[in-house]
Amino acid sequence: MTIDQLANFVLGQQKVSAEAYYWWCTGLMIIIHVGFLMYEVGATRMKNAVSSGVKNLLAFAFMIPTFWLFGWWIYWAFPGGFVPIFDAGLDIPGYGLPWNEFSGPFIGDNETGVFWAAFTLFACTTASIFSGAVIERIRISAFVFLATILGSVVWILGAAWGWHAGGWLVTNWGFHDVAAAGCVHTIAGLFAFGVLLNLGPRIGKYNDDGTANEIEGHSLVLSFVGLLTLIVGFFGFLGGCLIWPGVAVYDTASMVGVEGWTNIYGAPMTLSSFVFNTLMGLAGGMIGAFWYSKGNPFWMMSGGLAGIFICAGGLDIWYPGFAFILGVVAGIVIIPANNWLHNTFKIDDCVGAVSIHGVCGILGMLAVGLFASGYPAVGDIPASNLMGQIVGIITMALVGFVPGYVISLVMKMAGWLRVPDSVQEAGIDKAELGLRAYSD
Amino acid sequence: MNTWPGPENSWEGVGAYFTWAGSSGMLVLISLVCAAICLGVIIAAAKHESETSDNIK
């Protein structure tokens, strides 16, 4: 074999290895949605169990074509702000548009399809985060529309700004958020909060004197098995946040990006760093919530997720012991944060999504600024710093909350948001779908 | 049918090889049909919800 043949062989292996890696990350991410479906169906009363599951399935189904139609293009066209740059994606004019030649089978392009698929599943995750907060009283069609806006427009705009090596939050401010605490968790959590303010609580949630009633789901077991399943799927999500060696070469002199993994901003990292901190954050969150809730399994498993999300911003750089401590903080914080949101705003966040994803996403970005400032990036990207993280937090919070609130307000005024009280009382499954989750 | 660049006889020099790859008008049309299907199903679902809620009343 000549040197040229060997080089071609190595290049071919690199391309198909990367392709296979993201293929399997995408498959694993579908398990997130199995988990979300079980979690939410379990948290639903029996009379609405089917419609909750249908809502999850539809979010998944609608996200795929809409993310292909415009979500993928938004990521590549908007790194500079609100004005699109049509050749920003890989210097290819129109890259990401559905009629672009790279938006389909293309010999020599092993990457676009699998990256699009991974990002589509990230989008589905944002929709599922939102989904749990609004169960049992949102119209299915309204939910699908809002989930599409969140997954195929809103979060991906935040990703273009702060989860993209060319995003303005990154290049101007040194924003560091490797595993999407901001663009996925904060945006989805705050979008849900905006919608909840207009949607209102389920019938019977609040009494006339403002006190709240606990509305229990029909299967706690289904919920916490779902939560554990969700964590399995998040290994696909987090794996998909890395850049496979050779996919992007950021610096030809140092060969960064060729000889090992990089994060999404092009800085060197390892898959091992992610697994150290994911598991330590997960354990910390479960233990913290177990202690604070005095053994409530729903909060314990939610705490595990919150522990991962609070570590997500700096998942590549935390000392694992500190990731554990951050996880404990997340597990403790989510419960009083959820209570405060309910008591103050009289919302009905059925699964604590605003607290678990929104609050812990914000804390995760803040933690990077407080405890991990000064980490260098590649090229002209500034080092991580507190001010950059604060700008990122404000931006992500607004990108999530404002569209969620404004669009759902318009839908509420048009009478296209909330299931009528009579249907809520009869149960959405029987009234709209004509079936029941469980036979006699 | 692979129309452009078209691996009809050989894969030499092939880039995009999906159906109608050479016809941007057709690709735009199909994309618009996809978008219309998504939007149409949401509208149909909203109508069904309104009808069923009227029946419950």
Chai-1 contact restraints between the chains, C-beta under 6 A:
chainA,res_idxA,chainB,res_idxB,connection_type,confidence,min_distance_angstrom,max_distance_angstrom,comment,restraint_id
A,P65,B,C34,contact,1.0,0.0,6.0,A-B,restraint_1
A,P65,B,C38,contact,1.0,0.0,6.0,A-B,restraint_2
A,L69,B,A35,contact,1.0,0.0,6.0,A-B,restraint_3
A,P98,B,S31,contact,1.0,0.0,6.0,A-B,restraint_4
A,W99,B,S24,contact,1.0,0.0,6.0,A-B,restraint_5
A,W99,B,L27,contact,1.0,0.0,6.0,A-B,restraint_6
A,W99,B,V28,contact,1.0,0.0,6.0,A-B,restraint_7
A,W99,B,S31,contact,1.0,0.0,6.0,A-B,restraint_8
A,E101,B,A16,contact,1.0,0.0,6.0,A-B,restraint_9
A,G104,B,F18,contact,1.0,0.0,6.0,A-B,restraint_10
A,P105,B,Y17,contact,1.0,0.0,6.0,A-B,restraint_11
A,P105,B,F18,contact,1.0,0.0,6.0,A-B,restraint_12
A,F106,B,G15,contact,1.0,0.0,6.0,A-B,restraint_13
A,F106,B,A16,contact,1.0,0.0,6.0,A-B,restraint_14
A,I107,B,V14,contact,1.0,0.0,6.0,A-B,restraint_15
A,R139,B,E49,contact,1.0,0.0,6.0,A-B,restraint_16
A,S141,B,I42,contact,1.0,0.0,6.0,A-B,restraint_17
A,S141,B,A45,contact,1.0,0.0,6.0,A-B,restraint_18
A,S141,B,A46,contact,1.0,0.0,6.0,A-B,restraint_19
A,S141,B,E49,contact,1.0,0.0,6.0,A-B,restraint_20
A,V144,B,I42,contact,1.0,0.0,6.0,A-B,restraint_21
A,F145,B,I42,contact,1.0,0.0,6.0,A-B,restraint_22
A,P420,B,S53,contact,1.0,0.0,6.0,A-B,restraint_23
A,S422,B,I56,contact,1.0,0.0,6.0,A-B,restraint_24
A,S422,B,K57,contact,1.0,0.0,6.0,A-B,restraint_25
A,V423,B,S53,contact,1.0,0.0,6.0,A-B,restraint_26
A,V423,B,I56,contact,1.0,0.0,6.0,A-B,restraint_27
A,A426,B,I56,contact,1.0,0.0,6.0,A-B,restraint_28
A,A431,B,T52,contact,1.0,0.0,6.0,A-B,restraint_29
A,A431,B,I56,contact,1.0,0.0,6.0,A-B,restraint_30
A,E432,B,T52,contact,1.0,0.0,6.0,A-B,restraint_31
